[in-house]
Amino acid sequence: HGRLWNLFVEEMNINLTLTDNINFDRIDSVLDFLDENEIIPFIELSHKVKRIHKNVDNAVTVVKSILAYSDIAPEWDRLFQNFMNHIKKRYGLGEIKKWCFELTRDEKGIAEYMRQYKAAYQIIKNISQEIAIGGSGFKINYDSVSFRDELSLFEKNKMQLDFLSLMFFPYQREWLKNQRRSKQIMESDHLKRTVAYVDEIKAETIYSSLPIYITEWGNS
């Protein structure tokens, strides 16, 4: 698989206010390259904010996030529907059944995230039940909401996921003198223990049989 993100941005000739007669040429050039090299697309649907980190506590935002989904929901839904129809016509249903789609929560509130995920899920499954979509890019020990609580909310709100995705970076948030800090975790088996923890928590939910995909990771 080849993981892609920030497809629906101005640099790719996408304007969220124009959802008809969309120019997918730049996106097609990327997808064509993957297709020609037999790489299956794994498409992240959330917009990724670009940052340069001075250290674990300070970062410069290079490209800020686009509008919140709650502000552009009808436009985003139409754009994504058009995109799905486009790739079905261009690459064929048999091919896109192999593709994976991910929607990470990232900086979204949980309510906004669930609304967008359900919209994306419905659009994808109306094309084919075999196309996989999952999320939410959980950051264990780093999210403001615990993994257990977030998964419980998903279950309560009948979120349908084909897989759970994790972002793994060896840091955890802590408070020191009323300031939030990021502390690096030095244990060599931290990734193994994190996956075991995720397995333990999801075993208590309806998501017990779902695979875990670590879609972003780093060691520093």
Secondary structure, DSSP 8 states (H G I E B T S, - for coil): -EEE---SSGGGT--TT--SS---HHHHHHHHHHHHTT--EEEE-S---EEEESSSS-EEEEE-----HHHHHHHHHHHHHHHHHHHHHHH-HHHHTT-EEE---TTS-HHHHHHHHHHHHHHHHHH-TTSEEEEEEE-TTTSSS-HHHHHHHHHHTT---S-EEEEE-SEEEEEETTEEEEEE---TTHHHHHHHHHHHHHTTSTTTT--EEEEEE---
